[in-house]
Structures are given as C-alpha cells and as structure tokens.
Amino acid sequence: MDANKTARLKRRATNWALNIALFIAMAIICLPGLWIVLNSLRPTVEIMAKPPVWIPNQLSFDAYRDMFSGIGQGGIPVLQYFRNSMIIAVTSTVISLAIGMSGGYAFARYRFRFKGGWFLGLMLTRAVPGIALSLPLFFLYARVGLIDTHAGMILAYTALNVPFTIWLIDGFFRQVPKDLAEAAQIDGCTRWQAFWQVEFPLARPGIASAGIFAFLTSWNEFALASQLTRSTSSKTLPVGLLDYTAEFTIDWRGMCALAVVMIIPALLLTYAVQKHLVSGLTSGAIKG
C-alpha cells in the first residue's frame, strides 16, 4: 500500500510540475499578444512610459473607433486592406493545398525517375528567404505587369508555400497504410474514391496543419507585400500598418489596434480547424 501511495504521489507531483511548466511556457508565448491588446486600449503616454506601465490606469476603444470611423473620409482604408489580405491569403492557401495534396500524394505513393532529386530541389527552395526574392520578383513583375495586383501576390505566396505543404502532406500520406486503399479498391471503389473516402480522412490532420501554415504565412507576410504592392487596391494588412507612421511620429496605439484586427482571423481559423488536427487518424480505417 505504501509503495502504491508513493507512486500515486509521484505521478501527481509530476503532473503538477508539468502543468505549471506548460502554464509558464504559454504565459511567455502569449505575453507579446497580450501586450499588443493592452497597448491598443490605453493612451499613448502609458505606451511610451519609462519604466513600462504594466497595469493600465484607463482603457478605451478610441483607437478602434478612430480606425473604422475614418473609412471613406481620408482615413486608413482598413476594410479594403482586410479584403485584400483575405482574398490573397485564402486563394493562395487553397491553391497551395491543391498542389501540395497532389505533390505529396505522388511522392508518397508513386515511384518515378529522379524522385529524390525533385523532392530535394523542392526542399532547397525553402532555404531561400523571402526577402531575398523581393528584388528579382519586382523586376520580373514589372516586366509582365503583375506589380500591385492580387494575382502577383497570390502567385508569390503560392510559390513560397507549396514546398512546405508538399513535404508535410507527404509525411502524413506515408503514415497511411497502402493496404487500406487497396482493400477499398477490392470492395469496388475506384482509385479516386479510395483516395477521398479512405486516404484523405486519415491524412486530414496533416492537410489541416499545412493549410494553417500556408494561411498564416500569406496573412502575416510583410517583406514581399511591401515591395510588390503600391495602392490601396492591393495592399495587405501588414503593409497597412505603415499608414500609422509619419515623418516624425508613430501612432503606436492605432498600430496595435490594427495588429489586433489582424490576429483575430488567424485565431478563429486555428480554433475552427483544431479538431481536424487530432481527428482523422483512425476514421475510415475500420470497414463498416
């Protein structure tokens, strides 16, 4: 009895220590986001105070009211920036997932010449930082007329996201046994039906992860967007943050408010897709 009680106490102490460590880690991770939210609600005097004011004396939504009340009256066109970001991020994510699913499935299931070389070449493209591509892309886009267009940004972000989505989805498809698809075909399914009804549900966590990564990359990217966009018809939200900077001043509260607006869609998408990250590993594996 003493040994069992000691073992239970050790497990309980270990669980408590693990929970405390996870709480501290999450607090450290969430602290910058919380600081941005607080800065969007308090006056600029407290934001610029030294030493920092950790507990705000007063909170207000003036920055959010000013941000949206100036629409159409010479203010910052937040809704237009939001629309541009949504069109570019969603479209590039959908295209990246379509190509990533096709490429990942091909690398996981088929054999073809120079397969290893093609895969290595795709992965090496991830070693090139996006900012290094801004100048070559600018000259190329200027020649073909893609500067300051949604199509140009979608094409650039798709090219950035495809290698990672292929690599991630390939790894998940490799974990799906081939026997399941073969059994489905024996039962009368076509190759296409076996993919959608058996293999796709099992690889869905990887596809969801790749989708979140691709969306956040396109949604938050600044370096390429600042070089390839010019007008409000194509500027994205990260580039719109620069509208709060003047020659001698920076509206930190307004900039933080716009940053909060940027964070909300990313949080909603992650929350909506999180169930797919832990499901689908066994669905479809049992024949009804």
Secondary structure, 3 states (H helix, E strand, C coil): CHHHHHHHHHHHHHHHHHHHHHHHHHHHHHHHHHHHHHHHHCCHHHHCCCCCCCCCCCCCCHHHHHHHHCCCCCCCCHHHHHHHHHHHHHHHHHHHHHHHHHHHHHHHHCCCCCHHHHHHHHHHHCCCCHHHHHHHHHHHHHHHCCCCCHHHHHHHHHHHHHHHHHHHHHHHHHHCCHHHHHHHHHCCCCHHHHHHHHHHHHHHHHHHHHHHHHHHHHHHCCHHHHHHCCCCCCCCHHHHHHHHECCCCECHHHHHHHHHHHHHHHHHHHHHHHHHHHCCCCCCCCCC
